[in-house]
Amino acid sequence: MNDILVPADPADLIDRIVDLQLRLDAADDPVLQTELRRQHRLLSRLADRIMPPDDLLADLIQQLGDARRDQMTLVRDLQICDARRDYGVAFLAMSQALLAAIGSATEARTGINQCYARHVAGSVTDISRET
């Protein structure tokens, strides 16, 4: 596989790591697991280098992971209802829950980017004080 380098904000990086972990947890194929582990390890090392050590950040990453896990489950369940053409109360409730999970993921991503921005701003302030 070729690596493709693209600019990404911190939340994109963390979101990708979360996605890789969820896919790794669900993977049965050893070859796929090996590749997912490799990608996860590389991106996690990058995140460890650039992201600030921050308790709020850890909470936001957990929130993002929970939201993404909920989204995967809800989409699967909605697909099952759709295949049965069952659009009743359960379908509506799952649809509302999916929208809430999307909102939670968006909130977490915004918070991750804000944590990173505060860290970078603090680093710039520290550097300017040294000169």
C-alpha positions as CSV (number, residue, x, y, z in Angstrom):
1,M,0.0,0.0,0.0
2,N,1.3,3.5,-0.9
3,D,1.1,6.2,1.8
4,I,-0.7,9.4,0.8
5,L,0.3,12.6,2.5
6,V,-2.5,15.1,3.0
7,P,-3.0,18.0,5.4
8,A,-5.3,17.3,8.3
9,D,-6.5,19.0,11.4
10,P,-5.9,17.3,14.7
11,A,-9.4,16.1,15.0
12,D,-9.0,14.4,11.6
13,L,-6.0,12.6,12.9
14,I,-7.7,11.5,16.1
15,D,-10.8,10.5,14.2
16,R,-8.7,8.3,11.9
17,I,-7.1,6.6,14.9
18,V,-10.5,6.0,16.5
19,D,-11.8,4.5,13.2
20,L,-8.8,2.3,12.9
21,Q,-9.3,1.0,16.4
22,L,-12.9,0.3,15.8
23,R,-12.1,-1.5,12.6
24,L,-9.3,-3.5,14.3
25,D,-11.7,-4.5,17.1
26,A,-14.2,-5.8,14.5
27,A,-11.6,-7.5,12.1
28,D,-11.4,-11.3,11.9
29,D,-8.8,-11.5,9.1
30,P,-5.2,-11.7,10.5
31,V,-3.8,-9.9,7.4
32,L,-6.2,-7.1,7.8
33,Q,-5.5,-6.9,11.5
34,T,-1.8,-6.6,10.9
35,E,-2.3,-3.7,8.4
36,L,-4.7,-1.9,10.7
37,R,-2.3,-2.3,13.6
38,R,0.5,-0.8,11.5
39,Q,-1.6,2.2,10.5
40,H,-2.9,2.6,14.0
41,R,0.6,2.5,15.5
42,L,2.0,5.1,13.0
43,L,-0.8,7.5,13.5
44,S,-0.8,7.1,17.3
45,R,2.9,7.9,17.4
46,L,2.3,11.1,15.4
47,A,-0.6,12.1,17.7
48,D,1.6,11.5,20.7
49,R,4.2,13.8,19.3
50,I,1.9,16.7,18.4
51,M,-1.1,16.5,20.8
52,P,-0.8,18.2,24.2
53,P,-1.0,16.0,27.4
54,D,-4.3,17.2,28.6
55,D,-7.1,15.5,30.6
56,L,-9.7,17.3,28.7
57,L,-8.3,15.9,25.5
58,A,-8.4,12.4,26.8
59,D,-12.1,12.9,27.6
60,L,-12.8,14.3,24.2
61,I,-11.1,11.4,22.5
62,Q,-13.2,9.0,24.6
63,Q,-16.3,11.0,23.6
64,L,-15.4,10.7,20.0
65,G,-14.7,7.0,20.2
66,D,-18.0,6.4,22.0
67,A,-19.9,8.5,19.4
68,R,-18.3,6.7,16.5
69,R,-19.0,3.3,18.0
70,D,-22.6,4.3,18.6
71,Q,-22.8,5.5,15.0
72,M,-21.6,2.2,13.6
73,T,-24.1,0.2,15.7
74,L,-27.0,2.5,14.8
75,V,-26.2,2.5,11.1
76,R,-26.1,-1.3,11.1
77,D,-29.4,-1.5,13.0
78,L,-31.0,1.0,10.7
79,Q,-29.9,-1.0,7.7
80,I,-31.6,-4.1,9.2
81,C,-34.8,-2.2,9.7
82,D,-34.6,-0.8,6.2
83,A,-34.1,-4.3,4.7
84,R,-37.3,-5.4,6.5
85,R,-39.0,-2.1,5.5
86,D,-39.7,-1.6,9.2
87,Y,-40.0,2.2,9.6
88,G,-41.8,2.3,12.9
89,V,-41.1,3.7,16.3
90,A,-37.8,1.9,16.7
91,F,-36.5,3.2,13.4
92,L,-37.4,6.7,14.4
93,A,-35.8,6.4,17.8
94,M,-32.6,5.0,16.2
95,S,-32.6,7.8,13.7
96,Q,-32.8,10.3,16.5
97,A,-30.0,8.5,18.4
98,L,-27.8,8.6,15.2
99,L,-28.3,12.3,14.9
100,A,-27.3,12.7,18.6
101,A,-24.2,10.5,18.0
102,I,-23.2,12.6,15.0
103,G,-23.7,15.8,17.1
104,S,-21.5,14.3,19.9
105,A,-18.8,13.4,17.5
106,T,-18.8,16.9,16.0
107,E,-18.7,18.4,19.5
108,A,-15.7,16.2,20.4
109,R,-13.9,17.1,17.1
110,T,-14.4,20.8,17.8
111,G,-13.0,20.4,21.3
112,I,-10.0,18.4,20.1
113,N,-9.1,21.2,17.6
114,Q,-9.6,23.8,20.3
115,C,-7.3,21.9,22.7
116,Y,-4.6,21.7,20.0
117,A,-5.0,25.4,19.2
118,R,-4.6,26.4,22.8
119,H,-1.5,24.2,23.0
120,V,0.0,25.7,19.9
121,A,-0.8,29.2,21.1
122,G,0.9,28.5,24.4
123,S,3.9,27.1,22.7
124,V,4.2,30.2,20.5
125,T,3.9,32.4,23.6
126,D,6.6,30.4,25.4
127,I,9.0,30.7,22.4
128,S,8.4,34.5,22.1
129,R,9.2,34.9,25.8
130,E,12.5,33.1,25.3
131,T,13.7,35.5,22.6
